[in-house]
Amino acid sequence: HSPMYFFLSNLSFIDICHSSVTVPKMLEGLLLKRKTISFDNCIAQLFFLHLFACAEIFLLTIMAYDRYVAICTPLHYTTVMNMRVCIPLVIALWLGGTVHSLVQTFLTIRLPYCGPNIIDSYFCDVPPVIKLACTDTYLTGMLMVSNSGTISLACFLALVTSYTVILVSLRKQSAEGRWKALSTCSAHFMVVALFFGPCIFIYTRPNTSFSLDKVVSVFYTVITPLLNPLIYSLRN
């Protein structure tokens, strides 16, 4: 019932949902050679993909704050981080993820689609889908960056700031204390690097695509959720 394991249980739930949005359809395309998806299902996939991805971004940021409180103000930890605080934080991250996903979905479906219908990706996401629109999508791409890109970058900078403060505070502790503190943060920092790196790479570039985009998108939707429980299990 500690805050850290409460957040880890939520992370596990988000990872299961995140993978379930894309992996079944990808496997169907690979195994059955049936690589079609209806427009409604494509939009639903896009909505839930951004919902769970944004929820995970917010959750990892909250977990970094939890580690900051535990290391920098340990005597106040039980007062600052208790279930009366943790539960509203989790509710807030789901609300934030829902609002973000609704905005992304609205920006996508408001465009006119009347021409090509082949998505250059393994699943439906905003960047490859809006390329099929029969109009100029530069403004939509900029709005996408200002939404997804800003959230990813702002939360990543908040995480970096949190870990910088933690590292500075560790200078006053003993070698044993520094090692214990760093070991508690290592798993979370590894998960952050694996998840935020691909998100920033994909969602901070309006109307620009690279050949690596498909590989990177699969990495953060399939590989990272697979590695998260292994990373935390080895840490424990």
GUDOKE-685790 format. One record per residue (C-alpha): residue number from 1; residue in one letter; x, y, z. Coordinates in pm, 1 decimal, padded with zeros to 6 digits, always signed. Example, Ala and Ser with C-alpha at 12.3 -4.5 7.8 and 13.67 -1.06 7.14 Angstrom:
BEGIN
+-----+---+----------+----------+----------+
|   k | r |        X |        Y |        Z |
+-----+---+----------+----------+----------+
|   1 | a | +01230.0 | -00450.0 | +00780.0 |
|   2 | s | +01367.0 | -00106.0 | +00714.0 |
+-----+---+----------+----------+----------+
END
This chain:
BEGIN
+-----+---+----------+----------+----------+
|   k | r |        X |        Y |        Z |
+-----+---+----------+----------+----------+
|   1 | h | +00000.0 | +00000.0 | +00000.0 |
|   2 | s | +00297.8 | +00236.3 | -00028.7 |
|   3 | p | +00270.7 | +00519.1 | -00285.2 |
|   4 | m | +00549.8 | +00376.1 | -00500.8 |
|   5 | y | +00374.3 | +00042.1 | -00547.6 |
|   6 | f | +00037.8 | +00212.3 | -00590.2 |
|   7 | f | +00186.3 | +00406.5 | -00882.9 |
|   8 | l | +00359.2 | +00092.3 | -01015.4 |
|   9 | s | +00026.5 | -00092.9 | -01022.4 |
|  10 | n | -00120.7 | +00193.1 | -01225.3 |
|  11 | l | +00182.0 | +00185.4 | -01456.2 |
|  12 | s | +00129.8 | -00187.2 | -01512.9 |
|  13 | f | -00237.7 | -00131.0 | -01595.3 |
|  14 | i | -00153.4 | +00149.7 | -01839.5 |
|  15 | d | +00115.0 | -00063.2 | -02008.2 |
|  16 | i | -00131.0 | -00350.7 | -02060.6 |
|  17 | c | -00389.6 | -00114.3 | -02211.0 |
|  18 | h | -00128.3 | +00070.5 | -02417.9 |
|  19 | s | -00004.6 | -00250.0 | -02580.9 |
|  20 | s | -00357.6 | -00384.1 | -02629.7 |
|  21 | v | -00448.8 | -00084.9 | -02847.2 |
|  22 | t | -00196.0 | -00163.5 | -03122.2 |
|  23 | v | -00045.7 | -00511.9 | -03083.5 |
|  24 | p | -00351.6 | -00730.1 | -03173.5 |
|  25 | k | -00411.6 | -00543.7 | -03501.1 |
|  26 | m | -00040.4 | -00547.4 | -03583.5 |
|  27 | l | -00024.9 | -00923.6 | -03526.9 |
|  28 | e | -00331.6 | -00971.4 | -03746.5 |
|  29 | g | -00160.9 | -00780.8 | -04024.9 |
|  30 | l | +00161.0 | -00980.4 | -03989.7 |
|  31 | l | +00007.7 | -01327.6 | -03950.5 |
|  32 | l | -00307.8 | -01310.1 | -04163.5 |
|  33 | k | -00184.0 | -01061.8 | -04423.5 |
|  34 | r | -00508.0 | -00868.1 | -04368.6 |
|  35 | k | -00379.0 | -00515.1 | -04333.5 |
|  36 | t | -00705.7 | -00322.7 | -04343.9 |
|  37 | i | -00884.5 | -00120.1 | -04078.3 |
|  38 | s | -01206.9 | +00078.5 | -04096.7 |
|  39 | f | -01200.4 | +00454.2 | -04049.2 |
|  40 | d | -01399.3 | +00432.7 | -03724.2 |
|  41 | n | -01167.5 | +00167.7 | -03581.5 |
|  42 | c | -00867.4 | +00371.5 | -03692.6 |
|  43 | i | -00993.9 | +00678.9 | -03507.2 |
|  44 | a | -01072.6 | +00465.4 | -03199.9 |
|  45 | q | -00719.0 | +00323.1 | -03208.4 |
|  46 | l | -00576.8 | +00674.5 | -03237.6 |
|  47 | f | -00788.8 | +00798.4 | -02944.5 |
|  48 | f | -00693.0 | +00520.5 | -02702.7 |
|  49 | l | -00328.4 | +00526.6 | -02812.1 |
|  50 | h | -00297.7 | +00891.7 | -02710.1 |
|  51 | l | -00508.2 | +00840.9 | -02397.2 |
|  52 | f | -00280.9 | +00573.1 | -02251.9 |
|  53 | a | +00042.6 | +00731.4 | -02377.7 |
|  54 | c | -00043.6 | +01067.0 | -02221.2 |
|  55 | a | -00158.2 | +00897.1 | -01898.9 |
|  56 | e | +00179.3 | +00720.7 | -01879.0 |
|  57 | i | +00367.8 | +01046.6 | -01935.3 |
|  58 | f | +00180.6 | +01212.4 | -01649.2 |
|  59 | l | +00221.9 | +00905.6 | -01426.7 |
|  60 | l | +00599.0 | +00890.3 | -01480.3 |
|  61 | t | +00617.6 | +01260.2 | -01390.3 |
|  62 | i | +00421.2 | +01199.1 | -01070.6 |
|  63 | m | +00647.1 | +00905.2 | -00985.8 |
|  64 | a | +00950.5 | +01133.0 | -01023.3 |
|  65 | y | +00793.1 | +01373.9 | -00774.0 |
|  66 | d | +00730.6 | +01079.8 | -00540.1 |
|  67 | r | +01101.8 | +00988.0 | -00555.0 |
|  68 | y | +01197.6 | +01351.7 | -00497.6 |
|  69 | v | +00988.6 | +01371.2 | -00180.3 |
|  70 | a | +01117.9 | +01033.1 | -00058.1 |
|  71 | i | +01485.1 | +01130.0 | -00099.9 |
|  72 | c | +01493.0 | +01504.5 | -00032.8 |
|  73 | t | +01231.7 | +01529.1 | +00245.4 |
|  74 | p | +01211.0 | +01176.7 | +00390.9 |
|  75 | l | +01072.0 | +01284.6 | +00729.7 |
|  76 | h | +00773.3 | +01449.7 | +00559.8 |
|  77 | y | +00716.6 | +01168.5 | +00307.5 |
|  78 | t | +00422.1 | +00999.8 | +00481.3 |
|  79 | t | +00254.0 | +01337.1 | +00524.1 |
|  80 | v | +00311.9 | +01465.8 | +00169.6 |
|  81 | m | +00257.0 | +01138.0 | -00018.1 |
|  82 | n | -00039.9 | +00952.2 | +00123.5 |
|  83 | m | -00344.9 | +00794.6 | -00038.1 |
|  84 | r | -00546.3 | +01113.9 | +00003.5 |
|  85 | v | -00291.5 | +01273.6 | -00228.3 |
|  86 | c | -00205.8 | +00979.9 | -00455.8 |
|  87 | i | -00561.2 | +00889.9 | -00557.1 |
|  88 | p | -00652.2 | +01245.8 | -00672.1 |
|  89 | l | -00321.4 | +01259.5 | -00863.9 |
|  90 | v | -00410.5 | +00940.3 | -01050.7 |
|  91 | i | -00761.8 | +01069.1 | -01123.7 |
|  92 | a | -00610.1 | +01394.1 | -01252.3 |
|  93 | l | -00369.6 | +01213.0 | -01485.7 |
|  94 | w | -00656.7 | +01015.4 | -01640.8 |
|  95 | l | -00858.0 | +01334.9 | -01688.6 |
|  96 | g | -00556.1 | +01504.7 | -01843.7 |
|  97 | g | -00497.5 | +01209.3 | -02076.0 |
|  98 | t | -00862.6 | +01211.4 | -02182.8 |
|  99 | v | -00862.1 | +01583.7 | -02262.7 |
| 100 | h | -00538.1 | +01549.4 | -02459.8 |
| 101 | s | -00670.2 | +01252.2 | -02656.1 |
| 102 | l | -00999.2 | +01426.2 | -02736.0 |
| 103 | v | -00808.5 | +01725.7 | -02873.1 |
| 104 | q | -00587.1 | +01503.9 | -03091.2 |
| 105 | t | -00886.4 | +01307.4 | -03218.9 |
| 106 | f | -01085.2 | +01622.5 | -03297.9 |
| 107 | l | -00791.3 | +01770.9 | -03490.7 |
| 108 | t | -00775.5 | +01451.4 | -03697.4 |
| 109 | i | -01142.6 | +01388.3 | -03779.9 |
| 110 | r | -01214.6 | +01752.0 | -03873.7 |
| 111 | l | -00995.2 | +01713.7 | -04184.3 |
| 112 | p | -01148.4 | +01606.5 | -04518.9 |
| 113 | y | -01042.5 | +01259.2 | -04640.5 |
| 114 | c | -01122.2 | +01191.5 | -05005.2 |
| 115 | g | -00814.4 | +01041.8 | -05168.8 |
| 116 | p | -00547.0 | +00788.0 | -05062.6 |
| 117 | n | -00627.4 | +00547.1 | -04782.7 |
| 118 | i | -00294.9 | +00368.8 | -04724.0 |
| 119 | i | -00129.1 | +00456.1 | -04391.0 |
| 120 | d | +00248.8 | +00440.9 | -04389.5 |
| 121 | s | +00262.2 | +00299.9 | -04037.2 |
| 122 | y | +00190.4 | -00017.2 | -03840.1 |
| 123 | f | -00105.0 | +00144.4 | -03662.4 |
| 124 | c | -00318.1 | +00458.7 | -03669.8 |
| 125 | d | -00155.0 | +00766.5 | -03522.2 |
| 126 | v | -00202.8 | +01136.8 | -03588.6 |
| 127 | p | +00110.6 | +01202.7 | -03803.2 |
| 128 | p | +00051.9 | +00923.9 | -04061.8 |
| 129 | v | -00327.1 | +00968.3 | -04070.0 |
| 130 | i | -00333.1 | +01343.5 | -04134.2 |
| 131 | k | -00104.3 | +01289.6 | -04435.4 |
| 132 | l | -00405.4 | +01130.7 | -04609.1 |
| 133 | a | -00616.0 | +01446.9 | -04580.3 |
| 134 | c | -00714.9 | +01631.1 | -04898.3 |
| 135 | t | -00603.4 | +01969.2 | -04765.8 |
| 136 | d | -00303.0 | +02148.8 | -04626.0 |
| 137 | t | -00226.9 | +01998.9 | -04283.3 |
| 138 | y | +00051.1 | +02235.9 | -04175.0 |
| 139 | l | -00168.3 | +02412.2 | -03915.8 |
| 140 | t | -00297.1 | +02079.0 | -03785.2 |
| 141 | g | +00058.9 | +01953.1 | -03760.0 |
| 142 | m | +00160.6 | +02261.2 | -03562.1 |
| 143 | l | -00135.9 | +02216.7 | -03327.8 |
| 144 | m | -00037.6 | +01851.6 | -03283.0 |
| 145 | v | +00316.4 | +01955.0 | -03190.0 |
| 146 | s | +00191.2 | +02223.8 | -02952.4 |
| 147 | n | -00022.4 | +01957.1 | -02781.8 |
| 148 | s | +00165.5 | +01626.3 | -02784.1 |
| 149 | g | +00512.5 | +01771.0 | -02825.9 |
| 150 | t | +00471.3 | +02031.1 | -02553.2 |
| 151 | i | +00333.0 | +01777.7 | -02305.6 |
| 152 | s | +00616.3 | +01532.2 | -02374.3 |
| 153 | l | +00888.8 | +01795.5 | -02360.9 |
| 154 | a | +00750.4 | +01982.4 | -02057.8 |
| 155 | c | +00709.6 | +01663.8 | -01852.9 |
| 156 | f | +01057.0 | +01545.7 | -01957.5 |
| 157 | l | +01209.7 | +01877.3 | -01845.7 |
| 158 | a | +01020.5 | +01849.3 | -01515.5 |
| 159 | l | +01167.5 | +01500.3 | -01472.5 |
| 160 | v | +01519.1 | +01622.1 | -01550.2 |
| 161 | t | +01475.9 | +01906.9 | -01300.7 |
| 162 | s | +01352.9 | +01663.5 | -01035.3 |
| 163 | y | +01651.2 | +01432.8 | -01082.9 |
| 164 | t | +01892.6 | +01727.0 | -01086.8 |
| 165 | v | +01762.9 | +01841.5 | -00748.7 |
| 166 | i | +01790.5 | +01484.1 | -00618.6 |
| 167 | l | +02151.8 | +01451.7 | -00737.9 |
| 168 | v | +02245.5 | +01785.2 | -00578.9 |
| 169 | s | +02086.1 | +01684.7 | -00248.9 |
| 170 | l | +02277.1 | +01354.3 | -00247.3 |
| 171 | r | +02608.9 | +01533.8 | -00206.4 |
| 172 | k | +02531.1 | +01584.3 | +00162.0 |
| 173 | q | +02460.9 | +01215.5 | +00226.4 |
| 174 | s | +02694.1 | +00926.5 | +00300.0 |
| 175 | a | +02816.1 | +00689.6 | +00029.8 |
| 176 | e | +02567.7 | +00424.8 | +00146.9 |
| 177 | g | +02283.2 | +00675.8 | +00139.9 |
| 178 | r | +02377.5 | +00794.1 | -00208.8 |
| 179 | w | +02388.4 | +00438.2 | -00340.3 |
| 180 | k | +02049.8 | +00352.2 | -00188.6 |
| 181 | a | +01891.9 | +00668.2 | -00329.7 |
| 182 | l | +02037.0 | +00615.8 | -00676.7 |
| 183 | s | +01925.7 | +00252.8 | -00682.7 |
| 184 | t | +01566.1 | +00355.4 | -00610.7 |
| 185 | c | +01575.4 | +00604.3 | -00900.4 |
| 186 | s | +01763.0 | +00392.4 | -01155.1 |
| 187 | a | +01464.2 | +00182.4 | -01263.6 |
| 188 | h | +01238.9 | +00485.4 | -01301.7 |
| 189 | f | +01503.7 | +00681.6 | -01491.0 |
| 190 | m | +01553.5 | +00390.4 | -01733.0 |
| 191 | v | +01179.3 | +00364.9 | -01798.9 |
| 192 | v | +01160.5 | +00742.9 | -01853.6 |
| 193 | a | +01443.9 | +00733.8 | -02108.3 |
| 194 | l | +01286.2 | +00442.5 | -02298.9 |
| 195 | f | +00943.2 | +00607.5 | -02315.2 |
| 196 | f | +01010.9 | +00980.7 | -02348.2 |
| 197 | g | +01287.1 | +00945.9 | -02606.6 |
| 198 | p | +01060.9 | +00799.7 | -02880.5 |
| 199 | c | +00770.9 | +01031.3 | -02789.7 |
| 200 | i | +00984.4 | +01344.0 | -02821.4 |
| 201 | f | +01137.7 | +01210.6 | -03144.3 |
| 202 | i | +00796.0 | +01157.5 | -03307.8 |
| 203 | y | +00575.5 | +01435.6 | -03170.8 |
| 204 | t | +00803.6 | +01740.1 | -03182.8 |
| 205 | r | +00842.9 | +01748.6 | -03564.8 |
| 206 | p | +00550.1 | +01900.7 | -03759.1 |
| 207 | n | +00498.9 | +01758.9 | -04111.1 |
| 208 | t | +00838.7 | +01588.8 | -04111.2 |
| 209 | s | +00891.0 | +01214.1 | -04137.0 |
| 210 | f | +01194.7 | +00988.6 | -04124.1 |
| 211 | s | +01239.2 | +00624.8 | -04219.4 |
| 212 | l | +01293.5 | +00542.9 | -03850.9 |
| 213 | d | +00949.7 | +00670.4 | -03746.5 |
| 214 | k | +00775.9 | +00333.9 | -03781.8 |
| 215 | v | +01044.6 | +00150.5 | -03584.9 |
| 216 | v | +01044.9 | +00414.3 | -03310.6 |
| 217 | s | +00663.8 | +00408.7 | -03285.6 |
| 218 | v | +00664.9 | +00031.0 | -03242.4 |
| 219 | f | +00937.5 | +00063.3 | -02979.7 |
| 220 | y | +00737.8 | +00286.2 | -02744.4 |
| 221 | t | +00405.5 | +00103.9 | -02797.2 |
| 222 | v | +00535.8 | -00254.9 | -02776.5 |
| 223 | i | +00893.6 | -00283.6 | -02650.4 |
| 224 | t | +00881.2 | -00026.9 | -02369.4 |
| 225 | p | +00564.5 | -00170.1 | -02204.9 |
| 226 | l | +00726.4 | -00514.0 | -02229.6 |
| 227 | l | +01048.6 | -00395.4 | -02064.3 |
| 228 | n | +00887.5 | -00194.6 | -01782.6 |
| 229 | p | +00788.6 | -00491.8 | -01562.0 |
| 230 | l | +01126.6 | -00655.7 | -01626.0 |
| 231 | i | +01311.8 | -00339.5 | -01522.7 |
| 232 | y | +01114.2 | -00293.3 | -01202.6 |
| 233 | s | +01121.0 | -00665.0 | -01119.0 |
| 234 | l | +01500.3 | -00674.8 | -01145.3 |
| 235 | r | +01519.8 | -00360.6 | -00930.8 |
| 236 | n | +01299.7 | -00519.6 | -00662.6 |
+-----+---+----------+----------+----------+
END
